[in-house]
Amino acid sequence: MSIFVGALLGLALFFGLVFAVKFFSGGDVVPGVLSSLVASAPVVVLLHGAVRNRIRSLPRKPVREPPPRAVVLRRRRAVVLALLIALVLAVVLA
């Protein structure tokens, strides 16, 4: 993260908190909640980055080899046969 992005996040946090306190003390709930959301955005961005980096650092599972072509064709034939049987039963029982 660059220094510019960090500065923008710091400004959002500061002004979000300042305006949230100002609005909540004045009794304006909706602008206070919106200002609180602006103040929480930098925290959410930092947490998202931390979780993403943690997930990236975890060891990866080995990639599983795809099944052979004959197995795929056999499964496909079985599915098509099951669908045809279901269609015939639906027509006969209807």
DSSP file with accessible surface (Angstrom, degrees, kcal/mol):
  #  RESIDUE AA STRUCTURE BP1 BP2  ACC     N-H-->O    O-->H-N    N-H-->O    O-->H-N    TCO  KAPPA ALPHA  PHI   PSI    X-CA   Y-CA   Z-CA
    1    1 A M              0   0  148      0, 0.0     2,-0.0     0, 0.0     0, 0.0   0.000 360.0 360.0 360.0 134.6    0.0    0.0    0.0
    2    2 A S     >  -     0   0   67      1,-0.1     4,-2.1     4,-0.0     5,-0.2  -0.278 360.0-112.0 -80.6 167.4    1.4    3.4   -0.9
    3    3 A I  H  > S+     0   0  155      1,-0.2     4,-2.3     2,-0.2     5,-0.2   0.848 117.4  57.4 -67.0 -31.1    1.8    6.3    1.4
    4    4 A F  H  > S+     0   0  141      2,-0.2     4,-2.2     1,-0.2    -1,-0.2   0.929 107.4  45.9 -66.9 -43.2   -0.9    8.2   -0.6
    5    5 A V  H  > S+     0   0   63      1,-0.2     4,-2.5     2,-0.2     5,-0.2   0.910 112.4  51.8 -66.3 -40.6   -3.5    5.4    0.0
    6    6 A G  H  X S+     0   0   34     -4,-2.1     4,-2.3     1,-0.2    -1,-0.2   0.900 109.1  50.4 -61.9 -39.9   -2.5    5.3    3.7
    7    7 A A  H  X S+     0   0   54     -4,-2.3     4,-2.4     2,-0.2    -2,-0.2   0.911 110.3  49.4 -65.0 -41.7   -3.0    9.0    4.0
    8    8 A L  H  X S+     0   0   89     -4,-2.2     4,-2.4     2,-0.2    -2,-0.2   0.910 111.1  49.4 -64.3 -40.1   -6.4    8.8    2.4
    9    9 A L  H  X S+     0   0   32     -4,-2.5     4,-2.3     2,-0.2    -2,-0.2   0.900 110.8  50.7 -66.0 -38.3   -7.5    6.0    4.7
   10   10 A G  H  X S+     0   0   38     -4,-2.3     4,-2.7     2,-0.2    -2,-0.2   0.908 110.6  48.7 -64.6 -41.0   -6.2    8.1    7.7
   11   11 A L  H  X S+     0   0   92     -4,-2.4     4,-2.8     2,-0.2     5,-0.4   0.906 110.5  50.9 -65.3 -40.6   -8.2   11.1    6.5
   12   12 A A  H  X S+     0   0   31     -4,-2.4     4,-2.0     1,-0.2     5,-0.2   0.921 112.6  46.9 -63.2 -41.4  -11.4    9.0    6.1
   13   13 A L  H  X S+     0   0   68     -4,-2.3     4,-2.2     2,-0.2    -2,-0.2   0.949 115.4  45.1 -64.7 -47.8  -11.0    7.5    9.6
   14   14 A F  H  X S+     0   0  121     -4,-2.7     4,-2.5     1,-0.2    -2,-0.2   0.965 118.6  39.5 -62.5 -55.0  -10.3   10.9   11.2
   15   15 A F  H  X S+     0   0   99     -4,-2.8     4,-2.6     1,-0.2     5,-0.3   0.847 113.0  56.6 -69.9 -31.0  -13.1   12.9    9.4
   16   16 A G  H  X S+     0   0    3     -4,-2.0     4,-2.1    -5,-0.4    -1,-0.2   0.934 111.4  43.3 -62.6 -43.7  -15.5   10.0    9.7
   17   17 A L  H  X S+     0   0   95     -4,-2.2     4,-2.5    -5,-0.2     5,-0.2   0.918 113.7  51.2 -67.6 -41.8  -15.1    9.9   13.5
   18   18 A V  H  X S+     0   0   64     -4,-2.5     4,-2.2     1,-0.2    -2,-0.2   0.953 115.5  40.9 -61.2 -48.6  -15.3   13.7   13.8
   19   19 A F  H  X S+     0   0   88     -4,-2.6     4,-2.9     2,-0.2     5,-0.2   0.851 111.8  56.2 -71.6 -32.0  -18.5   14.0   11.9
   20   20 A A  H  X S+     0   0    6     -4,-2.1     4,-2.8    -5,-0.3     5,-0.3   0.942 110.3  44.9 -63.6 -44.6  -20.0   10.9   13.5
   21   21 A V  H  X S+     0   0  101     -4,-2.5     4,-2.3     2,-0.2     5,-0.2   0.925 114.6  49.8 -63.5 -42.2  -19.5   12.4   17.0
   22   22 A K  H  X S+     0   0  122     -4,-2.2     4,-1.3    -5,-0.2    -2,-0.2   0.937 115.2  42.2 -62.9 -45.3  -20.8   15.8   15.7
   23   23 A F  H  <>S+     0   0   49     -4,-2.9     5,-2.3     1,-0.2     4,-0.5   0.914 115.0  48.8 -70.6 -42.5  -24.0   14.2   14.1
   24   24 A F  H ><5S+     0   0   96     -4,-2.8     3,-0.8    -5,-0.2    -1,-0.2   0.881 110.7  50.6 -66.8 -36.2  -24.7   11.8   17.0
   25   25 A S  H 3<5S+     0   0   99     -4,-2.3    -1,-0.2    -5,-0.3    -2,-0.2   0.808 110.0  51.5 -70.9 -25.8  -24.3   14.6   19.6
   26   26 A G  T 3<5S-     0   0   56     -4,-1.3    -1,-0.2    -5,-0.2    -2,-0.2   0.502 119.5-110.5 -85.9  -4.4  -26.7   16.7   17.6
   27   27 A G  T < 5S+     0   0   55     -3,-0.8     2,-1.0    -4,-0.5    -3,-0.2   0.539  74.1 135.6  90.3   3.6  -29.3   13.9   17.4
   28   28 A D     >< +     0   0   85     -5,-2.3     4,-1.0    -6,-0.2    -1,-0.2  -0.766  25.5 175.4 -89.0 104.9  -28.9   13.2   13.7
   29   29 A V  H  >  +     0   0   92     -2,-1.0     4,-2.7     2,-0.2     5,-0.2   0.931  69.9  52.2 -79.4 -46.3  -28.8    9.4   13.5
   30   30 A V  H  > S+     0   0  106      1,-0.2     4,-2.4     2,-0.2     5,-0.2   0.950 113.6  42.1 -62.5 -50.5  -28.7    8.8    9.8
   31   31 A P  H  > S+     0   0   48      0, 0.0     4,-2.5     0, 0.0    -1,-0.2   0.878 114.0  55.1 -63.9 -30.3  -25.8   11.1    9.0
   32   32 A G  H  X S+     0   0    0     -4,-1.0     4,-2.0     2,-0.2    -2,-0.2   0.912 108.4  46.8 -65.8 -41.4  -24.1    9.8   12.1
   33   33 A V  H  X S+     0   0   70     -4,-2.7     4,-2.1     2,-0.2    -1,-0.2   0.917 112.3  50.4 -66.9 -41.8  -24.4    6.2   10.9
   34   34 A L  H  X S+     0   0  103     -4,-2.4     4,-2.0     1,-0.2    -2,-0.2   0.912 110.7  49.2 -63.0 -39.6  -23.1    7.1    7.4
   35   35 A S  H  X S+     0   0   16     -4,-2.5     4,-2.3     1,-0.2    -1,-0.2   0.870 108.5  53.7 -67.0 -35.1  -20.1    8.9    9.0
   36   36 A S  H  X S+     0   0   45     -4,-2.0     4,-1.9     2,-0.2    -1,-0.2   0.884 107.0  51.7 -65.4 -37.1  -19.5    5.8   11.1
   37   37 A L  H  X S+     0   0  103     -4,-2.1     4,-1.1     2,-0.2    -2,-0.2   0.904 109.3  49.7 -65.1 -39.4  -19.5    3.7    7.9
   38   38 A V  H  < S+     0   0   77     -4,-2.0     3,-0.4     1,-0.2    -2,-0.2   0.911 111.5  49.5 -64.2 -39.5  -16.9    6.1    6.4
   39   39 A A  H  < S+     0   0    5     -4,-2.3     4,-0.5     1,-0.2    -1,-0.2   0.827 110.9  49.6 -69.6 -29.9  -14.8    5.8    9.6
   40   40 A S  H  X S+     0   0   49     -4,-1.9     4,-2.2     1,-0.2    -1,-0.2   0.666  89.6  83.3 -84.4 -13.4  -15.0    2.0    9.5
   41   41 A A  H  X S+     0   0   46     -4,-1.1     4,-2.5    -3,-0.4     5,-0.2   0.910  88.8  50.1 -59.1 -44.8  -13.9    1.7    5.8
   42   42 A P  H  > S+     0   0    5      0, 0.0     4,-2.4     0, 0.0    -1,-0.2   0.906 110.5  50.8 -62.8 -35.3  -10.2    2.0    6.5
   43   43 A V  H  > S+     0   0   73     -4,-0.5     4,-2.6     2,-0.2     5,-0.2   0.925 110.7  48.8 -65.6 -41.8  -10.4   -0.7    9.2
   44   44 A V  H  X S+     0   0   90     -4,-2.2     4,-2.6     2,-0.2     5,-0.2   0.917 110.6  51.0 -64.0 -41.3  -12.3   -3.0    6.7
   45   45 A V  H  X S+     0   0   68     -4,-2.5     4,-2.2     1,-0.2    -2,-0.2   0.929 112.1  46.3 -63.3 -43.7   -9.7   -2.3    4.0
   46   46 A L  H  X S+     0   0   98     -4,-2.4     4,-2.2     2,-0.2    -2,-0.2   0.909 113.4  48.5 -67.0 -41.0   -6.8   -3.2    6.4
   47   47 A L  H  X S+     0   0  110     -4,-2.6     4,-2.6     2,-0.2     5,-0.2   0.909 110.4  51.9 -64.9 -39.9   -8.5   -6.3    7.7
   48   48 A H  H  X S+     0   0  114     -4,-2.6     4,-2.5    -5,-0.2    -2,-0.2   0.929 110.6  48.0 -61.9 -44.4   -9.3   -7.5    4.1
   49   49 A G  H  X S+     0   0   23     -4,-2.2     4,-2.4    -5,-0.2    -1,-0.2   0.907 112.0  49.7 -63.1 -39.7   -5.6   -7.0    3.1
   50   50 A A  H  X S+     0   0   57     -4,-2.2     4,-2.1     2,-0.2    -2,-0.2   0.927 113.1  45.5 -66.3 -43.3   -4.5   -8.9    6.2
   51   51 A V  H  X S+     0   0   84     -4,-2.6     4,-2.6     2,-0.2     5,-0.2   0.918 112.7  51.3 -67.0 -41.0   -6.8  -11.9    5.6
   52   52 A R  H  X S+     0   0  114     -4,-2.5     4,-2.2    -5,-0.2    -2,-0.2   0.922 111.4  46.9 -63.3 -41.8   -6.0  -12.0    1.9
   53   53 A N  H  X S+     0   0   92     -4,-2.4     4,-1.5    -5,-0.2    -1,-0.2   0.878 111.3  52.1 -68.2 -34.7   -2.2  -12.1    2.7
   54   54 A R  H  X S+     0   0  159     -4,-2.1     4,-0.7     2,-0.2    -2,-0.2   0.922 109.9  48.4 -66.3 -41.4   -2.8  -14.8    5.3
   55   55 A I  H >< S+     0   0   91     -4,-2.6     3,-0.8     1,-0.2    -2,-0.2   0.907 109.9  52.7 -65.5 -39.0   -4.7  -16.9    2.9
   56   56 A R  H 3< S+     0   0  143     -4,-2.2    -1,-0.2     1,-0.2    -2,-0.2   0.826 106.2  54.3 -64.5 -31.0   -2.0  -16.5    0.2
   57   57 A S  H 3< S+     0   0   77     -4,-1.5    -1,-0.2    -5,-0.1    -2,-0.2   0.635  86.2 100.9 -82.2 -11.5    0.7  -17.6    2.7
   58   58 A L  S << S-     0   0   75     -3,-0.8     2,-0.1    -4,-0.7    -3,-0.0  -0.402  86.2 -98.4 -70.9 148.8   -1.1  -20.9    3.5
   59   59 A P        -     0   0  123      0, 0.0     2,-0.2     0, 0.0    -1,-0.1  -0.398  39.9-124.1 -67.8 144.0    0.2  -24.0    1.8
   60   60 A R        -     0   0  182     -2,-0.1     3,-0.1    -4,-0.1    -4,-0.0  -0.596  17.3-116.1 -88.2 148.5   -1.7  -25.1   -1.3
   61   61 A K        -     0   0  189     -2,-0.2    -1,-0.1     1,-0.1     3,-0.1  -0.554  43.0 -97.2 -75.7 146.8   -3.2  -28.5   -1.8
   62   62 A P        -     0   0  124      0, 0.0     2,-0.3     0, 0.0    -1,-0.1  -0.369  43.5-103.3 -65.5 146.2   -1.8  -30.5   -4.6
   63   63 A V        -     0   0  135      1,-0.1     2,-0.3    -3,-0.1    -3,-0.0  -0.518  36.0-126.9 -72.8 129.7   -3.8  -30.2   -7.8
   64   64 A R        -     0   0  218     -2,-0.3    -1,-0.1     1,-0.1    -3,-0.0  -0.574  22.2-115.4 -79.4 139.6   -5.8  -33.4   -8.4
   65   65 A E        -     0   0  157     -2,-0.3    -1,-0.1     1,-0.1     0, 0.0  -0.477  33.3-111.2 -71.9 139.3   -5.3  -35.1  -11.8
   66   66 A P        -     0   0  101      0, 0.0    -1,-0.1     0, 0.0     3,-0.1  -0.376  39.8 -96.9 -68.0 152.8   -8.5  -35.1  -13.9
   67   67 A P        -     0   0   53      0, 0.0     5,-0.1     0, 0.0     0, 0.0  -0.286  50.2 -87.4 -66.7 156.4  -10.1  -38.5  -14.5
   68   68 A P     >  -     0   0   87      0, 0.0     4,-1.8     0, 0.0     3,-0.4  -0.179  37.9-109.4 -61.0 159.2   -9.3  -40.3  -17.7
   69   69 A R  H  > S+     0   0  164      1,-0.2     4,-2.4     2,-0.2     5,-0.2   0.861 116.8  58.0 -60.7 -36.6  -11.4  -39.6  -20.8
   70   70 A A  H  > S+     0   0   62      1,-0.2     4,-2.3     2,-0.2    -1,-0.2   0.898 105.4  50.3 -63.9 -37.1  -13.1  -43.1  -20.6
   71   71 A V  H  > S+     0   0   34     -3,-0.4     4,-2.5     2,-0.2    -1,-0.2   0.923 110.1  50.0 -67.8 -40.3  -14.4  -42.4  -17.1
   72   72 A V  H  X S+     0   0   44     -4,-1.8     4,-2.4     1,-0.2    -2,-0.2   0.932 111.9  47.4 -63.9 -44.6  -15.8  -39.0  -18.2
   73   73 A L  H  X S+     0   0   52     -4,-2.4     4,-2.5     2,-0.2    -1,-0.2   0.898 111.0  51.7 -65.2 -38.4  -17.6  -40.6  -21.2
   74   74 A R  H  X S+     0   0  147     -4,-2.3     4,-2.2     2,-0.2    -2,-0.2   0.923 111.2  47.1 -64.8 -42.1  -18.9  -43.4  -19.0
   75   75 A R  H  X S+     0   0  152     -4,-2.5     4,-2.3     2,-0.2    -2,-0.2   0.911 111.4  51.6 -64.3 -40.4  -20.3  -40.9  -16.5
   76   76 A R  H  X S+     0   0  134     -4,-2.4     4,-2.5     1,-0.2    -2,-0.2   0.921 109.9  48.8 -64.2 -41.9  -21.8  -38.8  -19.3
   77   77 A R  H  X S+     0   0  167     -4,-2.5     4,-2.6     1,-0.2    -1,-0.2   0.901 110.2  52.0 -63.5 -40.1  -23.5  -41.8  -20.8
   78   78 A A  H  X S+     0   0   59     -4,-2.2     4,-2.5     2,-0.2    -2,-0.2   0.912 110.7  47.6 -63.9 -40.4  -24.9  -42.8  -17.4
   79   79 A V  H  X S+     0   0   86     -4,-2.3     4,-2.5     2,-0.2    -2,-0.2   0.933 112.7  48.2 -66.6 -44.3  -26.3  -39.3  -16.8
   80   80 A V  H  X S+     0   0   76     -4,-2.5     4,-2.4     2,-0.2    -2,-0.2   0.927 112.3  49.7 -63.0 -41.2  -27.9  -39.2  -20.3
   81   81 A L  H  X S+     0   0  105     -4,-2.6     4,-2.5     2,-0.2    -2,-0.2   0.925 110.4  49.8 -63.6 -42.3  -29.4  -42.7  -19.7
   82   82 A A  H  X S+     0   0   59     -4,-2.5     4,-2.4     1,-0.2    -1,-0.2   0.909 111.1  49.6 -64.2 -39.4  -30.8  -41.7  -16.3
   83   83 A L  H  X S+     0   0  117     -4,-2.5     4,-2.4     2,-0.2    -1,-0.2   0.900 110.7  49.8 -66.5 -39.1  -32.4  -38.5  -17.9
   84   84 A L  H  X S+     0   0   92     -4,-2.4     4,-2.7     2,-0.2    -2,-0.2   0.919 110.8  49.3 -65.1 -41.5  -33.9  -40.6  -20.7
   85   85 A I  H  X S+     0   0   90     -4,-2.5     4,-2.7     2,-0.2     5,-0.2   0.929 111.7  49.2 -63.4 -42.1  -35.4  -43.1  -18.2
   86   86 A A  H  X S+     0   0   56     -4,-2.4     4,-2.3     2,-0.2    -2,-0.2   0.909 111.5  49.7 -63.5 -39.2  -36.8  -40.2  -16.1
   87   87 A L  H  X S+     0   0  105     -4,-2.4     4,-2.3     2,-0.2    -2,-0.2   0.936 111.5  47.8 -65.8 -43.8  -38.3  -38.7  -19.3
   88   88 A V  H  X S+     0   0   87     -4,-2.7     4,-2.8     1,-0.2     5,-0.2   0.926 112.9  48.6 -63.9 -43.0  -39.9  -42.0  -20.4
   89   89 A L  H  X S+     0   0   94     -4,-2.7     4,-2.7     1,-0.2    -1,-0.2   0.896 110.1  52.0 -63.5 -38.2  -41.3  -42.5  -16.9
   90   90 A A  H  X S+     0   0   60     -4,-2.3     4,-1.1    -5,-0.2    -1,-0.2   0.911 112.7  45.0 -65.0 -39.1  -42.7  -38.9  -16.8
   91   91 A V  H  < S+     0   0  104     -4,-2.3    -2,-0.2     2,-0.2    -1,-0.2   0.926 116.1  46.0 -70.8 -41.9  -44.5  -39.5  -20.2
   92   92 A V  H  < S+     0   0  105     -4,-2.8    -2,-0.2     1,-0.2    -1,-0.2   0.920 117.0  43.0 -69.0 -41.5  -45.8  -42.9  -19.2
   93   93 A L  H  <        0   0  143     -4,-2.7    -1,-0.2    -5,-0.2    -2,-0.2   0.649 360.0 360.0 -82.3 -11.5  -47.1  -41.8  -15.8
   94   94 A A     <        0   0  116     -4,-1.1    -3,-0.1    -5,-0.2    -4,-0.0  -0.142 360.0 360.0 -80.5 360.0  -48.5  -38.5  -16.9
